[in-house]
Amino acid sequence: MGLQHGEVLRASAAWTSVWFPAHAGHADLGWLEYYLVDGVGTVMQVKPGAMTAQELVPRVIAALRDQRAAEVQWLVGPRYLPAGVGEVLSAMGASVVETVDICAHPLDRRLSSGSPLPPGTKTEPVRTRADTALYERVSALAWGYPPPSEQDIDRTFGGQTEGMFVGYWQQTPAGAGGYGLAGDVARFWGTAVIPRFRGRGVYRALVHTRMIHARDRGARFALVHARPTSSPILQRLGFAVYGHQILWSIRTDS
């Protein structure tokens, strides 16, 4: 059964990503959740209450400036609340970092790629602390981040939920990705493959495994906020693009 455009956009707007780099400084102020890496504060979620976009945007920028962020990055898409955040950021001089595709695939349909996964690929679920350490180290290599500390690993393991996987190529850990359930929606996040293993089917194996795993847990469709590097792969696998998000960047001294 096909997906309705509106239901995918509603699911996208309701999604607050739980993923952030293991080495990042992460904080939840109640009304604002963010992470900080190398002077860049990334907005994860806001709870605006009665604030308008004109009131909220300067308050977020000021809060992150107080946390020593020199730059704010903020992902805004269809049905984002409060309305007008993107317009306010643009009027304040923010620039567009990239466009993110809102991709989805019903889980009662197979991936369109008819070819089997390459024999050298496999995936394994993350269950133990040792699995978590491997997941974080592979993820850091894939994203180009510093190696995680033991504290980083403990933090991830302490908050870990079902749905994290490590992808392998020829028995070597090569990629990582996770997902979370929100009702009948499987939200795929944090997927990346170590550069030297790309193009060998590891990313596709991670997508395939999570689709089966999520379907067996009752999910009806998979949702991905796909960057320009991953969206073409997902589209070749049969994911459709239902809309776009804009990643804005603005200096906190603007």
matplotlib code that plots the C-alpha trace (Angstrom):
import matplotlib.pyplot as plt

x = [0.0, 1.4, 2.1, 0.2, 2.3, 0.7, 1.3, 5.0, 5.4, 3.6, 5.9, 8.9, 7.8, 7.2, 10.7, 13.4, 16.6, 18.2, 21.5, 24.5, 28.3, 29.7, 32.3, 29.8, 28.8, 25.1, 22.6, 18.9, 17.7, 14.1, 13.0, 16.1, 18.1, 21.4, 24.9, 28.1, 31.1, 34.1, 32.2, 29.1, 25.9, 23.3, 19.7, 18.1, 14.7, 12.9, 9.8, 8.6, 5.5, 3.7, 6.8, 6.6, 9.5, 10.5, 10.8, 12.3, 15.1, 17.0, 16.5, 18.1, 21.0, 21.6, 21.4, 24.0, 26.2, 26.2, 27.4, 30.4, 29.0, 30.3, 27.8, 24.3, 23.0, 19.3, 17.4, 13.9, 11.4, 7.7, 5.2, 8.0, 6.7, 6.6, 5.9, 8.4, 11.7, 13.4, 12.2, 13.4, 16.8, 17.1, 16.2, 18.9, 21.5, 21.7, 23.0, 22.0, 24.4, 22.6, 19.2, 18.0, 15.5, 12.6, 12.6, 10.2, 9.6, 6.6, 7.8, 5.3, 7.3, 10.8, 13.6, 13.6, 17.1, 16.6, 20.2, 21.2, 23.5, 27.1, 28.4, 31.0, 28.4, 26.5, 25.1, 25.1, 22.9, 24.3, 23.5, 26.4, 28.8, 31.5, 29.1, 28.4, 32.1, 32.5, 29.5, 30.8, 34.4, 33.1, 30.7, 33.4, 35.6, 32.7, 31.7, 35.3, 35.0, 37.6, 37.5, 35.0, 36.2, 35.2, 32.8, 31.3, 30.7, 29.2, 26.8, 25.7, 25.3, 23.4, 20.8, 20.8, 17.6, 16.9, 17.7, 21.5, 23.6, 27.1, 27.7, 30.6, 32.6, 34.6, 34.3, 35.7, 33.5, 32.8, 29.6, 27.0, 23.4, 20.4, 16.7, 13.9, 10.2, 7.6, 4.2, 4.3, 7.1, 10.8, 13.1, 16.5, 19.4, 23.2, 24.0, 27.5, 30.2, 34.0, 35.3, 37.4, 34.5, 32.0, 30.4, 30.5, 26.9, 27.4, 25.1, 22.4, 22.8, 22.3, 19.1, 17.8, 18.4, 16.7, 13.7, 13.2, 13.8, 11.4, 8.7, 8.9, 8.4, 5.2, 6.5, 4.6, 7.1, 10.7, 11.5, 15.0, 16.2, 18.7, 21.7, 22.9, 25.4, 22.8, 19.6, 20.6, 21.4, 18.1, 16.2, 17.9, 16.6, 13.1, 12.7, 10.6, 11.3, 8.3, 9.8, 12.9, 14.4, 16.9, 19.9, 20.6, 23.8, 24.1, 26.9, 26.0, 27.5, 25.0]
y = [0.0, 3.4, 6.2, 9.5, 12.7, 14.3, 11.5, 11.4, 15.1, 14.9, 12.1, 14.1, 17.2, 15.2, 13.7, 15.0, 13.1, 11.4, 11.1, 13.3, 12.7, 10.8, 13.4, 16.3, 18.5, 17.8, 19.7, 19.9, 23.2, 22.1, 24.5, 23.9, 20.7, 21.0, 19.6, 21.5, 20.5, 22.7, 25.9, 24.9, 24.5, 22.3, 22.7, 19.3, 20.4, 23.5, 23.8, 27.3, 27.4, 30.6, 32.2, 33.2, 32.6, 36.2, 35.7, 32.2, 32.6, 35.4, 33.6, 30.4, 32.2, 34.1, 30.9, 29.1, 32.2, 32.0, 28.4, 29.7, 28.6, 30.8, 29.4, 27.9, 25.2, 24.6, 22.1, 23.4, 21.6, 21.4, 21.9, 23.0, 24.9, 27.8, 28.7, 31.1, 30.0, 29.6, 33.0, 34.7, 33.0, 34.1, 37.7, 37.7, 36.7, 32.9, 30.8, 27.4, 24.6, 21.9, 20.5, 17.3, 15.0, 13.6, 10.0, 7.1, 3.5, 1.3, -1.8, -4.1, -3.7, -5.0, -2.7, -2.2, -3.4, -6.9, -8.0, -9.9, -8.2, -8.8, -12.0, -10.0, -7.9, -8.6, -6.8, -7.4, -5.9, -3.8, -5.4, -5.3, -2.6, -4.1, -3.9, -0.3, 0.5, -1.0, 0.9, 4.2, 3.6, 2.6, 5.5, 8.0, 6.7, 6.8, 10.3, 11.6, 12.4, 11.8, 8.4, 8.1, 8.2, 5.5, 8.1, 8.6, 4.9, 4.6, 7.4, 5.8, 2.4, 3.9, 5.4, 2.7, 1.3, -1.5, -0.7, -0.1, -2.2, -2.5, -3.3, -5.6, -6.1, -9.4, -9.7, -6.2, -3.6, -1.1, 1.0, 1.7, 2.9, 3.0, 3.6, 4.3, 3.6, 6.2, 4.5, 2.7, 4.9, 3.6, 6.7, 5.8, 7.9, 8.1, 5.8, 6.0, 3.8, 4.1, 5.7, 2.8, 0.4, 2.5, 1.2, -2.4, -2.8, -2.1, 0.9, -1.2, -4.0, -1.6, -0.3, -3.8, -5.1, -2.2, -2.4, -6.1, -5.5, -2.5, -4.3, -7.3, -4.8, -3.4, -0.4, 0.4, 2.6, 3.8, 7.5, 9.0, 12.6, 12.0, 14.1, 14.6, 11.8, 9.2, 10.3, 9.0, 5.6, 5.4, 6.5, 3.7, 1.3, 2.5, 5.2, 8.2, 11.8, 13.5, 16.9, 18.8, 20.3, 23.2, 23.2, 26.9, 28.3, 31.7, 33.3, 34.0, 37.5, 38.4]
z = [0.0, -1.0, 1.4, 1.6, 1.1, 4.1, 6.5, 5.6, 6.1, 9.5, 10.6, 9.5, 11.3, 14.5, 14.4, 16.8, 16.0, 19.0, 17.3, 17.9, 17.6, 20.6, 21.3, 21.2, 24.1, 24.4, 26.5, 27.0, 28.5, 28.6, 25.8, 23.7, 23.0, 21.1, 20.6, 20.3, 18.1, 17.3, 18.0, 16.0, 17.9, 16.2, 17.2, 17.9, 19.1, 20.4, 22.5, 21.6, 23.7, 22.7, 21.1, 17.5, 15.1, 15.4, 19.2, 19.1, 16.6, 18.4, 21.8, 20.4, 18.9, 22.1, 24.2, 22.0, 21.9, 25.7, 25.4, 23.3, 19.9, 17.1, 14.6, 14.8, 12.4, 12.4, 10.2, 9.2, 7.0, 6.1, 9.0, 11.4, 14.4, 15.0, 11.4, 9.7, 11.4, 8.0, 6.8, 10.0, 9.7, 6.1, 7.0, 9.6, 7.1, 7.5, 4.7, 3.4, 4.2, 2.4, 1.4, 3.1, 1.4, 3.3, 2.1, 3.0, 2.0, 3.0, 4.8, 3.1, -0.1, -0.9, -1.9, -5.6, -6.0, -7.2, -6.8, -3.6, -1.1, -1.9, -0.2, 1.8, 3.6, 6.9, 9.8, 13.6, 16.2, 19.1, 22.4, 24.9, 26.0, 23.8, 20.8, 21.7, 21.8, 18.3, 17.0, 18.3, 17.0, 13.5, 13.4, 14.3, 11.5, 9.1, 9.9, 10.3, 14.0, 16.8, 18.4, 21.3, 24.9, 27.4, 28.9, 25.4, 25.1, 28.6, 27.8, 24.6, 26.2, 29.1, 26.8, 24.2, 22.7, 20.3, 16.7, 16.4, 14.0, 12.8, 9.1, 8.0, 4.8, 4.7, 8.5, 9.1, 10.8, 8.0, 8.9, 11.4, 11.6, 13.9, 14.0, 16.5, 16.5, 16.8, 16.6, 13.2, 11.8, 11.8, 11.9, 10.4, 11.7, 11.9, 9.0, 7.6, 6.1, 6.5, 3.2, 2.1, 2.3, 0.4, -2.8, -1.6, -0.4, 3.3, 3.4, 1.5, 4.0, 6.9, 5.3, 4.4, 7.9, 9.7, 7.4, 8.2, 11.9, 12.1, 10.1, 12.5, 15.4, 13.8, 11.8, 8.6, 6.8, 7.1, 7.2, 6.5, 6.6, 3.8, 3.1, -0.5, -0.2, 0.9, -0.8, -4.3, -2.8, -1.0, -4.2, -6.2, -3.5, -4.0, -1.4, -2.6, -1.8, -0.2, 0.6, 1.6, 4.7, 4.7, 7.0, 7.9, 9.3, 11.0, 13.0, 16.6, 16.3, 13.5]

ax = plt.figure().add_subplot(projection="3d")
ax.plot(x, y, z, "-o")
ax.set_aspect("equal")
plt.show()
